[in-house]
Amino acid sequence: MLSPLTVLKRYWGYESFRPLQREIIDAVLEGKDVLGILPTGGGKSITYQVPALLKDGITIVVSPLVALMNDQVHNLQKRGIPAAALHAGQSSRKRAEILYKAYHREIKLLYVSPERFVVSGEPWYATLPVDLIAIDEAHCISQWGHDFRPAYKKLTLLREAFPDVPVIALTATATPHVKQDIIETLKFREGYKIFETSVYKPNLSISVINAPWWYEHLLLVLRNLGEGSALVYTRSRAKTEELATWLNKYGVKADFYHAGLAWEERKQKQDMWLKGEVPVMVCTTAFGMGIDKPDVRIVMHIDMPEDPESYLQEIGRAGRDGKRSYAILYVTKESVSGLNRKMESIPDLNTVRKIYDYLCAYFQIPYGEGKGKMVIFNYNKFITRFNLNPFTLLEALKILNIAGYIEIEDEVRTRPYIRIITTREGLYKFRVEYPRWDRLLDTLVRLNPGIMERMIPLNIRALARAMNSTPEEINESLIHLSKYGIIEYVPPKEGTMLVFLKERVKSENLKFPVEDLRRIYGFKKKRARWMLHFATELKTCRMKHLAQYFNPDDNIEKCGICDNCLNDILTAKRHILKLLKQSKKPLSAAHISALLIPLNNDVISTALEQLVADGMIKVVKGRNFTL
């Protein structure tokens, strides 16, 4: 039998495991249930992928994001490891093919979205030769958690189907309440193990910048980025594009990313950032999940994160190579009021009832019908149609999800389908009459046997490569070509898959778990208040503050490199004088603060005032400082 280290070397090329990986793998191979709490970038996937290759049967991996599942499967297949994913964006034929392979042990890892356990009427998984169950992002199980997904509660069905199969639950963040919820929900057996690392990262310096000139500060920091890359997080899709454009205008090479972009465009932007072709990515929280880039030097937040869990996960993408890196949180009146507005936008139940009616009307569902109906849901179109607050809509959908009326599966992408609907003679005449379409039609027929007999799935990327074009251009061409009546074409759809779990009822008859909702949203507001306190607290070490949120017993020492640890007027004065002596021109307060990260911004402001009052520096035109 191969050893875990041999498997690691053979398939991943690593010479050794990261901290706690080997201990978790050994416990899983001993047949124990395991809760693994490893930091973002800590190599959680290895802890179930290696055991999967050492077992005879298959490993079911539950993951909440379809895009992340597909990336994992793609990466495993590139390493020669047979893997597949099941999700709502697939045809029934494709799902049947995958399950056939799983049943005959032709794949080792089967990735499944949690919604597959809710929507399916029968236990499709019951006869599979399952040797291991892995639950990724396990905090989604808990109502105490920051990202509760009701579908995760149904994973008890999976546990009941395989009571003697070990379960490994993995997450980057878990408070004591969440840990206990995971253990109880998944019915961990006696002798289970918990492996947990501290959130402490000795190379990550956290700073909070409370200043109206954050734009100037951000620009100056990114101009001095040097080698490596940066992430700039914002909660607004529009702001990602606006800020990236502004940065490029002033000499910082940047791009933008959000979930509203087409899948091909998102993939292209992600690849360019990973390769270092674009060092700065301005993005929403849709970016970064599952990405392991070692040289991220700076992670910036220009809007207040909603909770410490999200914040920790996002700043955890910095400094994975162990080198000094920086997390900068900008606090402005706008970002604070934005977070408060979001908390206030939590809808009352009458608003949820109204949005339920809007959904049923939008998708033309009559009373007493609609159970099992699956639709691709476009947030932007729906918001525009009914003039809704985006935050209110999102929270209303979550409440309907928790109440059991709908299921939501994000990042779903359906395949395009195509058929040539004319005769061979008609096709020939068309190609002669319209020679501009000749090459495209010839390539379609050559690459797609059966295209003249039936609707078939189209590999639009392969067609684009053959045509030396882009998927977007091919899609537009096919839509245009269909207007001639030569082909029938169903373009790819992407977005949120919405599933109606029950027949439509009158909205006044909707029933909600009021106590559960009260608890969930009470904790949501509590976490937001914690973030506001974290951003304004000027004494406690930032890293220590974060660590003790997740584990009150974590007695780590001060990091010594965050802004609060460097909260010292004399140190700030010394550095300011040295900086102004070296500078050939006067510097603004923003410029000084940007060059002296992570010195506390408020301390720098006080030091500047005192230095001016003492006559050691002077203020010149434009509120700049010089010796």
N, C-alpha and C positions, 0 to 999 in steps of 0.2 A: 504493500500500500504506500502511495506517495505521502510525503509529509507536507504540512501547510507551507513551509518555507520553499520546498521544491516547486509547488504549484505557483506560489508567488513569483519565483524567479522565472519559471517557464512561460507564464502567460503575461506577466506585467513587467518583468525585467528588473524588479527591485531586489536588492541584496538583503534587506531586513524590513521588519514590520515597524510601523509607527507606534508610539506609546498606546498601550492597552489593546491594540489589535490582536496580538497573539493570545493574550489572556481571554479575550472574548471568543475567539475562534476555538480555543481548547475547551472552554465551557460548553459551547454549542456542540462540539464533536463528542463531548461526554453525555450529551442528551439533555442538558439543563436548559431551562428557560432563562433568557438573558435580557436585561434592560441596559442598553449602552448609551451613555450620554457623552458624546464626543463633540468637540467644537467644529464649527464650519470649516471645512477643509481638512478635518482630522482623519479622513479616510473611512467613513462609516460603511460604504458599499463593499469594501474589501472584506469586512467581517462576516458577511453572508455569502459573498461570491466565492471566496476560497472554500468554505465548507461545502457549498453546493457542488463543487467539482470533485470533492472527496466522498460524496454520497452516491448511492446507486440510483435513487429516484430523482424527482424534480424538486426544485425550490420555488414556492410561490412567493413573489415579492409584491406587496401592496404599496403603491406609491400614489400621491394625490395629484400629480401633474402629468398630463399626457405627454407634453413636450419633453419633460425630464425622463419619462419612461422610454420614449423613442430614442433619446440621446444615449441612454444607458444601453439599450439593446444594440444600437448601432456600434457603440464602442466595444461591446463584448464580441459581436460578430466579427469586427476587424481583428480581434485577438484570436479568432478561431474557436470561440466559445458559442455553442448553439443557444440562442435566446430568442424570445418573442414577447410581444405585448398584446393584451386584450383591452380594448376600450370602445366607447360608443361610436367613434368615427369610422368603424370598420363595417363591411358588409357581413351578413350572416354567413355567407360562404367562407369568407376569410377567417372568421372566428371559428367556424367548424374545422377548417384546415389546421389551425393552430392547436385546437384541443385534440385533434387526432394525433398530431405529432407529440403533444405532451403525454397523452395516454400511452403511446408506444415508446416513450423515453427518448425521442429524437431531439428534444431540447432539454437543457439543464436548468434554465431559469425562465420562469413565466411571470412577466410583470403584469399586474392587474390593477385597474383603478378601483377604489373602494366602492364606487357606485355599481360595479358589476355584481356585487353581493346584494344590492337592494333591488335593482331592476329585474333581474332574472327571477322567474317564478319558481324554477326548480334548482336544486343544488348541483349545478353543472360540474362542480369541482369534486364531488363526493367519490367518484371512481378513479380519480387520478392517483398515480403512484407518488404521493407527496412525502418527502423525507424531512423538509425544513420549511418553516413559515417565517418570512421576514416582513416586518411592518416598518416602513420608512416614514419619517415625519410623525412619529407615534404620538406626539403631543396633541395631534388633531383629534384623538380619542376623547380628550378631557374637556368637560364644560368649564373647568377652571383655567383651561389653556387660552392662548391668545388667538388660536386659529381653529376653533372647534368645527368639525365636520361631522354631522349626524351619521353619514354613511359609515364612518369608522366604527360606530357602535355595533354595526351589524357584523363586525369581524368576529364576534362571539360565535356566529354560525360556523365560521371556518375552524375555530378552535374546537367546537363541539364535534365537527366532522372528523377531526384528527386529534383526539384527546392525548395521544401518546407521542405526537410529533413535537419536537422542540420549537419554541417560538423565540425569535430575536426581535425586540422592539428597539428602534433607534431614533434618536432625536439630538438636536444640538442644544436645546434648552428645555429645562424642566424644573419647576419649583417643587417643593415637597408635596403639595396637593396634587400636582399633575403626575408625579411619579406614582403616588398611591393609586390614582385613578387608572393609570395604564396597567398596573399590576393586577388590580381587581377586575377590570373589564376583560382583559385577556386571560383571566383565570390562570395566572402563573402557578405552577405546581410547586410543591414543597421542595426546598433546596435550590430555588432560583437564585441567580446572581445579579448584582447591580455593579456596573463598572462606570465610573464617572470621573471626568477630569475637571479641574477648576477652569472657569472662564478666563482666568488670568493669562494675559499674553505679555511677557516681559518686554517685548520689542515694540509694543503698540502704545503710542502716546496720544491721549485723548485731550482735545481742547474745545472749549465752548467760546465762540466769538459773539459777543453781544454788542453789535454796532450797526448804525444805519448805513455804513459804507461797505457792507459785505460784498457787493459786486466787485468793487475795486480790490478788496482783500483777496477774494477768490481768484481773480485774474492774475494778481501778482504771485500768489502761491503756485498756480499752475504754470506760469511762465518760468518759475524756478524748479520745475518738477525734475529736470535732469533725466536720468535713465529710469526706466520703469513706466508704470501706467497709473491712471487715476479713475475713480468712479465718482460721479456727482449725482446724488439722489434727490429727486423732487417728487411730489405727489401729483403733479399736474402734467398731463400729456403735452399740452400746448407749451408749457414752460420748458420741456426738454428741447424742443425744436428751437424755440426762441433763444435759449441760453447757449446752445451749441452754435447757432448762427453768430451770436454776439462774440463768443470766444474765438471763432475762426476769423472774424473781422479784425480782432486785435492780436492775431498772430499765434493763437493756441489751436493746434490741430485737434478738432473734436467732432464727435458725431452724436446722434441722439437715438434713443430706443424706447419704445413703449408697446404695449400689447395691441394697440390699434393698428399697427403696421402689418402689411402682408407677411405671411410666414417666410417667404423667400427673402424678403428684404431684411427681416429680423435676423435670419440665419447669416446673411452676408455681412451685416454690421457686426454681429457677434464674432464671426471669423476674423474680420479685419482687426478688431480690438485684441483678440487672442494672439494674433500674429504680430502685434505691435505696430501695425500700419497706421492705426489711429490710437494715440496714447490715452486720450480722454474720452470717456463715454458718459454723456448726460442721460440719465435714465430714470424710469419709475422703478418700483420694487419688482416689476415683472422681469428685470434683468438680474442675472447673477446666480440663480438657483442651479446647482449642479456644476458650476464652472469652477475649475481649479487652475487659477493663474498665479504663479508664485511671486511675481514682481510688482504687485499692486502696492504702490508707495503711499497713496493718499485715498481715503474715502471721505467724501464731504456730504453733508446733509444741509440743504437749503430750506427744507420744511421740517417741522417737528415730527419725528417718528411717533406712531400711535402708542407704542408700547416698548418696554425694554427688550422683549424677546426679538422683535423685528430689528431693533437697533443693533443688538449684539450680533445677530446673524449677518447684517449688512457690513458692519465694521470688521467682522471676522474675516472678510475677504481681503483685508490688507495684511501684508507682511507674512505671507505663508512660507517665504524662504528664510524666515528668521531674522531678516535685516530690519533696522529701524524704520518704522512706518507711522503714519499719522491719521487720526480720525478727527475731523473738524465738524462741529455742529454749530451752524449759524442760528442765532436766536434773534428774531425781530418781532415787532408788534404784529406784523402780518402773519408770521408763522405760528405765533402763540394763539392769535385770534382764529387762525385757520383750523388748528386742532380743536379749539373750544367749539367752533361752528360745527365741526364734524361730530363731536359728541352730542351737540344739540340737535343734529339732523336725524338722530335715531327716531324712526317713525312711531307714532301711536298706532294701536291696532286698527282703528278706523281707516287710517291711511293705508295700512297693509291690505285691508279688505278691498279698498278702492283699486290698488295696484293689481290685486288678484283678478278683479273684473277686467282691468285693462289687458292683462295677459291673455285671458280667455277670449276677449274680443279680438285682439291682435292676431291670434292664431286660429280664430274662427272655431272655437270649441263650444258646442251647444250644451245646455244643462243635461246632466246624466250621462255624458260621453267624455272621451278624452283620456281615459286611463291608459297609460303606457305610451301615449303620444310623445314622440321625440322630435325636437326642433332645434335648429341652429339659431341662437339668440344674439342679435346685434344690439348691444347696449346703446350705442350712439343714436341709431335710428329710433329706438323705443323712447329714449329720453326726449328727442326732438318731437316725436309724434304726440306725446302726452305732456310735454312741458314740465318734466320732472327734475328735481334736484338729484344729481348723480349719486351722492352719498345716501340719500333717502331711498333711492331705488335699490342700491346694493344691499342695504340693511333690510329692506322689505323682503327681498329675495332670500336672504339668510333666514329670516323669521319664518317664511313659508317653507323653507327647507327643514328647519328645526321642527316645525309643526307637522311635517310629513306629507305636504301637498305637492311639493316639487323636489326634484333632485337636480343638482348642478354639477356639470363636469366641464372644467375649464380647458382651454387650449386644444379643443378638438378640431381636427382637420379632416374633412371628407375627401375622398379621391375623386378626380374628374372621370367622367365616362363618355365614350364616343362611339358612334356608328356611322358608316357611310350608307345613306338611305337611298341612293340612286342605283341604277343598274351599272354593270361594267361598261356597256355601250354609252350610257348617259355620262358616266365619269370621264370616259375618253373624250367625248364631245366637249364637255366643260373644260377640260385641261387644254384642248386646242383653242377654244374660244377665249379662255382667260389664262394665258401662259404665266402670269405672275403667281398663280397658285399651284403651278405644275410641280415644283420641287417639294413643297410642303405636302401635297397629296401623295406624291410618289414615296416620300419618306414615311408618311403615316401607314400606307399599305405595306411597305417593306418591313417596318418594325412591329406591326400589329396584326398577326395572322387572325383571321376571323372577324376583322373589322367590318366586312361587308355582309356578314350573316347575323350579327347580334351586337347588343351594347356590351362593350368591354371596358375594363378599367384602363386608364391611360397613364403611362409614366411620363409626365410632362417634362421632367428634368432630362430624361434620356432623349426625348424628342428635341428639346432645346439644344442639347450638346450636339446632336446630329445635324442640326440646322445652323450651328454656330450662332445661336441667339440666346435670349434669356427666357426663363419661364413666364415672366410677365408679358413679354412680346408675343410668345406663342399663344398664351391664353387669349389675348386680344385678337390675334389672327383667327383663331378657331371660332370665337364668338362672331366675328365678321363673316367668316366662311359659312357659318350655319344659316345666315340670312339668305344665302343663295338657294337653300333647300337641298344642298348636296350632302351635308352631314347633320346628324343630331348630336348636340354637344351639351353635356351637363358640367358646368365649370366647378372647380373645387370650391368648397365652402369652409370657412374657418371661423372660430369664435367659441362661444359658450354653448355646450349642449344642454338643453333644458328638457327634462323628462317630467311629464305630469303623472304622478303616482296614483291619483284617485280621479274618479269621475267628477266633472264640474258640479259644484253645489252653489246655492245662493250665497253670496259673500257674508250675509248676516249669520249664516249657519256654520261658518268656519270656526273651528275650535283650536285654541292655542294653549300650550303648556305655560301658563302665566308665571308660575314660580320659577321654572327653568329659565325663562326669558329674563325675569327680574335678576336672577343670579348671574347669568351670562353678561348682561349689559351693566350690572353693578361692577363686575370685575373689569369690564372694558373701560369704564370711566375711572376706576381706581388705578389702572395701569397708565392711563393718560395723565392722571394727576402725578403719578410717580415720575414720569418723563419730565413734566414741567418743573418738579422739584429738583430733579437731577440737573437740569439745565441752568438752574439759578443758584444752586448750592455752591458756595465758594470755599469750603474748608476741607471736606472729605475727599480723599484720593478718588479720582473718577473710576479707576479700575477696581478698587476695593468696594466702592459703592455698587457697581454692577455685580461683582462676584457675590456680595452678600444678599442681593435681591434673590438670586437663585439658590443660594445656600447660606442661610444666616449663620451657620457654624464655620464658614470658611474664614479662617483667621490669617489671611495673606497679609504680608507687609505692604506698606505703601509702595506704589510703582516707582516713584521718584522721577517720573518723566512726563506726567500729565500737567496741565496748567495749574491745577490746585496744589500739586506737590511743589510747583515752582513759584508759588505765590509769595514772592519776596521782593520788596521795593528796592533794596540795595542791589540785588542781583540784576534787576531790570535796568536800574540806572547805569550800572557798569556796562551792560551790553549795549544800551542805547548810545552811550558816549563813544564806545569802540566803533559802533556801526557808522555814526555820523562822522567820525574821524576818517574812516576808510572811504566814505562816499564823496564823490566829486560834485554832488549837487544836493540841494535840500530835499528832504524826504517827508512824505505825508505820514500821518499816524497809521493809515492803512498799510503803507509800504513798510514801515518799521515793524508793525505787528506781523505782517506776512513773512518778513525775514527773520523774525525772532520766535517763530513757533517752536515749542509750545508754551512760551512764557505767557502767563495769564494776561488776557487782553485788558481787563480792568486795571490790573497792576501797572501795565505799560502806560495806560492813560494817566494814572495817578503819578507815575514816575516822570512823565513828560511835563505835567503841570508843575511838579516840584522843581525840576531842573530849570524850567523857564523862570519860576519865582526866585530861584537862587542865582539866576544870571549865568548859569553854566551853558545853556543853549538859548537860542532865540527863535521867535516865530517870524517867518517872512511871508511874502505874498502867497495867497492861496492856502493859508493854514498849513504851511510846510515848516519843517524844523531843520535848523543847522547850528553848527557851533558858533 
